[in-house]
Amino acid sequence: MSLAIRTATEQDLPALLELYRQLSARHQPPAPALTQAVWHDMLRHPGMHVLLAELEGRVVGTLTVSFLPNLTRLARPYGVIENVVVDFSARRQGVGQALMAAAETLAHGVKAYKLMLMTGHQVETAQAFYRSCGYDQHSKVPFEKRFL
């Protein structure tokens, strides 16, 4: 098994959109022109990294990690992980673990003081996966306000 993690490029948009369909079937991508414009912005956004996992040369996983500047914690940035997806056919093969480890390597590289994520999945396997990567709920309570 040849697993590689790399940063996404302009040409990876179709593969990324295919993975996103598995993330949430009810959310369709925006119109093609808007999708392309947002993708262009994402690839050039400071501190944002879209990572892809390739298994035998085929894109089978992704996550996005963004590092934000911060004036607390000795001005160390913090990271936010979003849109973690592993193709159904590649689950339980270490793909997700490798993506999370790559995000952590990036965090160490920018001297981030923490990485955080939220999962909407109530499925115990998803929560167990994040715990197995060293993430915990600690004492903070997540809040969010969605604008849909």
N, C-alpha and C positions, 0 to 999 in steps of 0.2 A: 504494500500500500504506500503510495507516494503522495503525502499530504504536504501542501505548501500554503503559506499565508502570505498575501501580498496586498498592496494598496490598489484600489480600483482605479481604472482609467476611463476616459470618455467612452471607449468601445465596450465597456462592461455593462452599460445601461440595460440592454435586453435581458441579460442573465440576472441582473439585480432585480428587475421588475418581476421576473418569473419567480424568484425566491420570495419576494414580497407578497405575491399571490398566496403563498402558503402561510405567511404570517397572519393574514386576515383576508379571507375570501370576500367578506362583505365590503371591503374598501377597495374601490377600483382606482387605478392611477388617474391623475388629471389628464386633460387633453394633451396630445403629443407635444405641441409647441411649448406648453407650460412645463411639462415633464422635462423636456430637453433644457429649458432655461434654468429650472431649479437644479438639475443635475450639474450643469455648468457652474452654477454658484456654489454648490456643495463642494465640488472638487477644488475650488479656489478659496474657500472660506478658511481664514486663519484658525488653526487649532483643531479643525475637523478632519477626521480620518475615516474613510470608508474602507474597511478591511474585507477581503474576500478569501475564502478557503477553497483551494482546488484539490480535488482528489483525482489522481491519474489524469490531470489536465482539464478536468470539468469543474466548473464553479458549483460548489455544493453548500456554501455557507457564507454568511456575512454578518457584520455588526458595524455600527457607526459609533465612534467615540469622539467626543468634543471636549477640549480642554479650555477652561475659562479663566481669565485673569482674576486675581483675588488680592485684597489688601489685608486679609487676616492670615494667620498661620505663617508668619514670616514672608508674606507675599507669594506663597506657593499656590499654584493653580489647582483647580479640582476638575475631575473628569466626570462626564455623564455618558453612560452607555445607553444606546437605543437600538431598536430594530434588529435584535438578534434572531437570526433564522438559520436553521440547518435543514437542507432538503430532506424530505421524508425518507428517501432511499439511503441517506448517509448518516442517519442518526445512530447513536450508540457506537460510533467508531472513533471518537476522540476529536471530531471536528469542532464542536462547540468549545471544548476544553482548550483546544489550540487557539481558537479565536480570542477567547477570554485571556489567555496567557499573553497573546500578542498585544492586546489592549493594555495589560498590566506592564509590559515592557515599555510601551510608549509612555505610560504614566510615570514610570521611573525615569525615563529619559528627559521629561520636562519637570521632574521633581514635584509632581503633583502630590498633595497630601492625602487625597482620597479619590477613589472611583466609586460612583454610585449608579444604581439602576433601579428601575421599578418594573415589575412584571404585572400584567393584567391577568395572567394565567392563574386560575385558581387550582389548576391541576397540580397535585402533589409532586409529580415527576419534574415539572418545570421548576418548582421551588426547591426541590431536592438537588437539581442540577446546579442552581446558583449557590446553594450551600456547599456543594462539593467543590466549587471553585473558590471557596473562602469568603463568600459574601454572607452577611448575617443581617438580621433585622435590627439588632442593637436596641437602642432605647428611643430612637426617633420615630415619629409617626408621619407617614407620607400624606401629604395633601396635594390635590391637584384641582385645577379648574379648567375644564375643557370648553373650547369655543367651537362648537360644531354647527 
